[in-house]
Amino acid sequence: RHSFPTRRSSDLLRKARAWDYWLHLKDYPSAHAILFREKNQVVSPELFRQVGLWIVSEGLSASQQSGDFDLLICESRFVRPIKGDKLGRVHYSNERIQRLRS
């Protein structure tokens, strides 16, 4: 699987530790974030929901911000930039999906 974040996301991904979470709105380019956490910190579904809704509000235009969204949640260790790709796309694996409604 792959995603289409912007070049800035690769900079953000480089700052992430292996156990930090990479969050991305499925099917929406550039709608992503890194959730920094302590190594064994458990993150609640509610916190994922709050961060996901923040990504919706900050990453999408006003006309795109209503409806249901699939939030991809993946530890940063499973996200890799596509080698040689100028668009900043990534491959990811071991993701889980949380459904959001805004």
N, C-alpha and C positions, 0 to 999 in steps of 0.2 A: 504494500500500500504506500501511497505517497501523498503529500500535501503540497500546497502552493503558497507558502508564506513569502514575505518580502525578504530582501537582503538583510534588513535589520534583525530578522528573527535568527539568522545564523549567528550574529553577534550576541544576541540574547542567549542562544543555545550554548555558546562557548562559555558563558559565565555560569551556566547551570552545572550543578554537581550531579553525579549519576542517579542519586535518589530523589532529586527534585522532580516535580511534575511538569510536563509539557502539556498544555491544554490548547485545543484547537476546535473551532466550530467547523464541523464537517461541511464540505461543499462551499465554504466561504473563504476565498483567498485572503491572506493577511490577518485573519481573525484568530489570534493566538496569544498565549501568555505563558510565562514560567511561574510556577508556584514554588517558591523556595521554602524548604522545610528542614527540620532536624532529621538526622538519618533514620531514626526509628519512630518518628512522629506519625501518628495516625491522623489522617485528614477526614473530616466528616463529610457525608454527602451534602449537607447544608452549606459547608464552606465551598465545596466544588460548585454548587448551584450559584452561590453569591458571586464567585469569580467568573463563572460562565456568563451570568447576566451582565457583569461589568464588561466582559469581552463583547457581548452583543451591543451594549450602549456605546462603547468606545470604538469598536471595530467596524460597525455597520452604519449605513446611512439611515436616516429616520424612516424612510419608506420600507426598509428591510427589517426593522426592529420588532415586528409583531409576528406571532406565530410560534411554532415549535422548532427547536433546534437540537441537533445531536452534538453533545460536547464530547470530543475525544480526549481521554485521559490516559497518559502514558508516562512512565518514568523516563527521564531524559536519556538514560543509558540505552534505550531502545529507539532513539531518534537519531538518524544520520543524514547529513546533507548529501544530496546526490552529487557525486564527483563530477566536476566540470560543468555543472549546471549554472548558467548565469542568472537564472530567475530566483535562486534561493530555495528551490523545492527540497523536500526531505522525504526519506523513506522512514516508516515507523512500523513497529510491531508490538505485540503484547498489550495492545490498547484495550480499554473498556469504554463503554459509551454510557453517558448519563443524559437522559432526555430533559430538555429545558422548555419551559413555556414562559414567554414574556408578554 
